[in-house]
Amino acid sequence: MSKKIENPVVLIHKRENSDTYAVAIISGSHDYHDAILMATMEPDMTGDDVDTWSKTGY
């Protein structure tokens, strides 16, 4: 059974030694460990206007 997101909060975290970002969608918390949906992204501007790699977990 999936959780309903009643009070959506979006957190974006830039990792220190990398060009990757963690994006978390949370219901009412400000702790990314409580994420209901999380993705990691790495922008890569080579070749395309915007090129993004993402990995999503639920």
C-alpha positions as CSV (number, residue, x, y, z in Angstrom):
1,M,0.0,0.0,0.0
2,S,1.4,3.4,-0.9
3,K,1.4,6.4,1.4
4,K,-0.5,9.5,0.4
5,I,1.5,12.8,0.3
6,E,-0.7,15.2,2.4
7,N,1.8,18.0,3.0
8,P,4.4,17.8,0.2
9,V,7.9,19.0,0.9
10,V,10.7,18.9,-1.8
11,L,14.3,18.8,-0.6
12,I,17.3,19.2,-3.0
13,H,20.7,18.2,-1.7
14,K,23.9,18.8,-3.6
15,R,26.5,16.2,-2.8
16,E,29.8,17.6,-1.6
17,N,32.4,15.9,-3.8
18,S,30.3,15.3,-6.8
19,D,28.1,16.9,-9.4
20,T,25.1,14.8,-8.3
21,Y,22.0,15.9,-6.5
22,A,19.5,14.1,-4.4
23,V,15.8,15.2,-4.7
24,A,13.4,13.9,-2.1
25,I,9.6,14.3,-1.9
26,I,8.4,14.0,1.7
27,S,5.0,14.3,3.5
28,G,5.4,17.1,6.1
29,S,9.0,16.3,7.2
30,H,12.3,18.1,6.6
31,D,14.4,15.0,6.8
32,Y,15.3,13.4,3.5
33,H,15.5,10.0,5.2
34,D,11.6,10.2,5.5
35,A,11.3,10.5,1.7
36,I,8.3,8.8,0.0
37,L,9.9,9.4,-3.4
38,M,13.6,10.0,-4.1
39,A,15.7,10.5,-7.2
40,T,19.4,11.1,-7.8
41,M,20.4,13.3,-10.7
42,E,23.6,14.3,-12.5
43,P,23.5,17.2,-15.0
44,D,25.7,16.6,-18.0
45,M,25.8,19.5,-20.5
46,T,27.9,17.7,-23.1
47,G,26.1,17.4,-26.5
48,D,22.5,18.3,-25.6
49,D,21.1,21.5,-24.2
50,V,20.1,19.6,-21.0
51,D,21.0,16.0,-20.3
52,T,20.0,14.5,-17.0
53,W,20.6,11.0,-15.6
54,S,18.2,10.0,-12.8
55,K,17.5,7.0,-10.7
56,T,14.2,6.9,-8.9
57,G,13.0,4.8,-6.0
58,Y,9.7,4.5,-4.3
